[in-house]
Amino acid sequence: MFKRLAIAAAALALPFAALPAMAQDKGLDCMARSYTASQRAELAELGPRARFGDGGDANSAANAMGDIAMAAVESCISQLGWSQEEAMYAALYELGRVSEAGFRVSGQLSDSDLAAVDRALATGDRTALWASVERGLTGGMVGDTGGPSSADTIAMGAFILGTGLGEEEAVRVGILLGFMGLQRMGEREFLALQ
């Protein structure tokens, strides 16, 4: 995942599913619309083979998915003339979106596990959880190796306990939340620049 984040940061050097109407007007939907039929088919084929967080770098299927997503980002940079900052946040959003879709079909969490996570996310106030996820993502992007704070560990642990999933699924739930957090952060910051 961090390799993909480095690529997103590289978007700063580039030339200049349904979203809320405001996001559509500002261009984030450009990326989903820019995939060719061949790229969509390739993403669908790669998703079940992708492995995220299985020691070291993601596997070649996950890397290929990221490359396809970055091609969509680059296409939209050219089409819409995004600034460097807009391009970076759009890249975070799209890498998160494509990676989440791939993760959901990868089999790393079962359908019932994914349903448990989605149910838990749909209930209660998740402000502390998302803040924790985003701090972790930001720390990873800047190379902070200090690990999560006690409060962030508690927020994540409480959420995972609330899903009813076991300790062995915790890391995979964290990966899924990371991809969702990338989308949240990317969309929010992209729209703030409009």
PEGIUR-V459540 format. One record per residue. N is the residue number from 0. RES is the residue in three letters. SS is DSSP state (H for helix, E for strand, - for the rest). PHI is phi in whole degrees, -180 to 180 (NA if undefined). NEAR is the number of other ideal C-beta (glycine too) atoms within 8 Angstrom. Layout:
N|RES|SS|PHI|NEAR + N|RES|SS|PHI|NEAR
This chain:
0|MET|-|NA|12 + 1|PHE|H|-69|7 + 2|LYS|H|-62|10 + 3|ARG|H|-66|13 + 4|LEU|H|-66|13 + 5|ALA|H|-64|8 + 6|ILE|H|-65|12 + 7|ALA|H|-62|12 + 8|ALA|H|-64|9 + 9|ALA|H|-66|8 + 10|ALA|H|-60|16 + 11|LEU|H|-63|9 + 12|ALA|H|-90|5 + 13|LEU|-|-76|10 + 14|PRO|-|-65|4 + 15|PHE|-|-84|8 + 16|ALA|-|NA|4 + 17|ALA|-|-115|3 + 18|LEU|-|-116|9 + 19|PRO|-|-57|5 + 20|ALA|H|-54|6 + 21|MET|H|-61|7 + 22|ALA|H|-67|12 + 23|GLN|H|-63|10 + 24|ASP|H|-64|6 + 25|LYS|H|-94|9 + 26|GLY|-|108|10 + 27|LEU|-|-63|13 + 28|ASP|H|-72|10 + 29|CYS|H|-54|11 + 30|MET|H|-65|16 + 31|ALA|H|-62|9 + 32|ARG|H|-78|6 + 33|SER|H|-88|9 + 34|TYR|-|-70|11 + 35|THR|-|-77|5 + 36|ALA|H|-59|6 + 37|SER|H|-64|6 + 38|GLN|H|-66|11 + 39|ARG|H|-62|9 + 40|ALA|H|-65|8 + 41|GLU|H|-66|10 + 42|LEU|H|-61|14 + 43|ALA|H|-64|7 + 44|GLU|H|-77|8 + 45|LEU|H|-75|14 + 46|GLY|H|-50|15 + 47|PRO|-|-64|8 + 48|ARG|-|-92|9 + 49|ALA|-|-71|14 + 50|ARG|-|-129|11 + 51|PHE|-|-118|13 + 52|GLY|-|76|9 + 53|ASP|-|-89|7 + 54|GLY|-|72|3 + 55|GLY|-|66|3 + 56|ASP|-|-73|5 + 57|ALA|-|-64|13 + 58|ASN|-|-75|10 + 59|SER|H|-65|5 + 60|ALA|H|-65|12 + 61|ALA|H|-66|14 + 62|ASN|H|-63|12 + 63|ALA|H|-63|10 + 64|MET|H|-62|15 + 65|GLY|H|-63|15 + 66|ASP|H|-64|8 + 67|ILE|H|-65|14 + 68|ALA|H|-62|16 + 69|MET|H|-67|14 + 70|ALA|H|-64|9 + 71|ALA|H|-66|14 + 72|VAL|H|-62|14 + 73|GLU|H|-61|10 + 74|SER|H|-61|11 + 75|CYS|H|-73|14 + 76|ILE|H|-60|15 + 77|SER|H|-66|8 + 78|GLN|H|-68|8 + 79|LEU|H|-108|8 + 80|GLY|-|64|6 + 81|TRP|-|-60|11 + 82|SER|-|-70|7 + 83|GLN|H|-60|11 + 84|GLU|H|-66|9 + 85|GLU|H|-59|10 + 86|ALA|H|-62|15 + 87|MET|H|-63|12 + 88|TYR|H|-72|14 + 89|ALA|H|-63|18 + 90|ALA|H|-65|15 + 91|LEU|H|-60|15 + 92|TYR|H|-59|15 + 93|GLU|H|-70|14 + 94|LEU|H|-63|16 + 95|GLY|H|-65|15 + 96|ARG|H|-65|14 + 97|VAL|H|-67|13 + 98|SER|H|-67|17 + 99|GLU|H|-62|12 + 100|ALA|H|-60|10 + 101|GLY|H|-65|16 + 102|PHE|H|-62|15 + 103|ARG|H|-65|10 + 104|VAL|H|-106|8 + 105|SER|-|-77|12 + 106|GLY|-|83|6 + 107|GLN|-|-70|8 + 108|LEU|-|-126|12 + 109|SER|-|-70|6 + 110|ASP|H|-58|5 + 111|SER|H|-70|6 + 112|ASP|H|-63|13 + 113|LEU|H|-62|11 + 114|ALA|H|-64|8 + 115|ALA|H|-64|11 + 116|VAL|H|-64|14 + 117|ASP|H|-63|8 + 118|ARG|H|-63|9 + 119|ALA|H|-65|10 + 120|LEU|H|-67|7 + 121|ALA|-|-82|5 + 122|THR|-|-118|5 + 123|GLY|-|73|3 + 124|ASP|-|-90|4 + 125|ARG|-|-105|8 + 126|THR|H|-58|6 + 127|ALA|H|-64|9 + 128|LEU|H|-63|11 + 129|TRP|H|-66|10 + 130|ALA|H|-63|9 + 131|SER|H|-64|13 + 132|VAL|H|-60|13 + 133|GLU|H|-67|11 + 134|ARG|H|-63|11 + 135|GLY|H|-64|12 + 136|LEU|H|-64|13 + 137|THR|H|-62|10 + 138|GLY|H|-61|10 + 139|GLY|H|-65|11 + 140|MET|H|-70|9 + 141|VAL|-|-97|6 + 142|GLY|-|81|5 + 143|ASP|-|-72|7 + 144|THR|-|-103|4 + 145|GLY|-|-72|4 + 146|GLY|-|84|3 + 147|PRO|-|-72|10 + 148|SER|-|-73|6 + 149|SER|H|-60|6 + 150|ALA|H|-64|8 + 151|ASP|H|-68|11 + 152|THR|H|-63|9 + 153|ILE|H|-66|8 + 154|ALA|H|-61|12 + 155|MET|H|-68|14 + 156|GLY|H|-62|9 + 157|ALA|H|-64|8 + 158|PHE|H|-63|13 + 159|ILE|H|-63|11 + 160|LEU|H|-59|7 + 161|GLY|H|-67|7 + 162|THR|H|-77|12 + 163|GLY|-|85|5 + 164|LEU|-|-83|10 + 165|GLY|-|-89|5 + 166|GLU|H|-61|4 + 167|GLU|H|-69|4 + 168|GLU|H|-89|11 + 169|ALA|H|-58|11 + 170|VAL|H|-64|7 + 171|ARG|H|-68|11 + 172|VAL|H|-63|15 + 173|GLY|H|-60|9 + 174|ILE|H|-63|13 + 175|LEU|H|-60|14 + 176|LEU|H|-63|13 + 177|GLY|H|-61|13 + 178|PHE|H|-65|14 + 179|MET|H|-68|11 + 180|GLY|H|-64|14 + 181|LEU|H|-58|14 + 182|GLN|H|-65|13 + 183|ARG|H|-60|10 + 184|MET|H|-66|13 + 185|GLY|H|-61|15 + 186|GLU|H|-64|13 + 187|ARG|H|-59|8 + 188|GLU|H|-72|11 + 189|PHE|H|-61|15 + 190|LEU|H|-66|11 + 191|ALA|H|-66|6 + 192|LEU|-|-85|9 + 193|GLN|-|-81|5
